[in-house]
Amino acid sequence: MKLELYQIDAFTDELFRGNPACVVPLKEWLPDETLLKIAMENAVAETAFFIDNGSTIHLRWFTPEIEMDLCGHATLATAHCLISILNYNRDEIIFETKSGELKVIFQDGLYELNFPSRMPVPSVLPDIISKSLNIQPKEVFKSRDYVLVYDTEEDIKDIKIDRQTFDLINLDPGGVVITAKGNDSDFVSRYFTSQSSILEDPVTGSAHCSLIPFWSKRLGKKDLFAIQLSERLGKLYCEDQGERVIIAGKAKTYSAGHLWIE
């Protein structure tokens, strides 16, 4: 069986920046085991598989290890694939996903993702995570992910993870996001996943489902500009809408080709 395969850098307008995702259009669903093997072979943080049902798009996301409940950058990459490569002609893309209905609009050069809000609540940091950090957070919150708040952007840049210790905890399907007010943005972040082939995710759209309402409340503003301070760097244009958040960004196509499975 021959399948189309696209690799797209999301939350950036530059190649080799942002977060790479693979996008695979399907006519019908393959066994989950096969989808996972394709994701493992692609060896990027997320592979998105979708089926065009006409009025909606059925979308699923796989890391090299598991199926995810929500992924921002692979959703953006899929929207970019549909609009910029496959000539999808609807003004609004409606994705049917494990996290419910997700809408994407392309306007003013940005893909605007309409995602659920996940306000984090105060929490206690597990000892394993605390011991894996070279700098301890000032505050600890949790939604799907642990949200660790620091004083400065420099703290975020200086964080180092002792992976041997960090991998002793299983956080499926979440991770740990570290965040602080930004110098040239409203806030900055980095994101880490334990027991994963990729320790630090370059740009994590789904984590901003928690970061946006958190920083919106703390800063007293609805529109926010965020930077994820990974080596590849990502830029996110955000809006708090109460029960929903808007996560917007750009994308760049890296490659287009095919894969073959038996």
Disulfide bonds with the S-S distance in Angstrom:
none
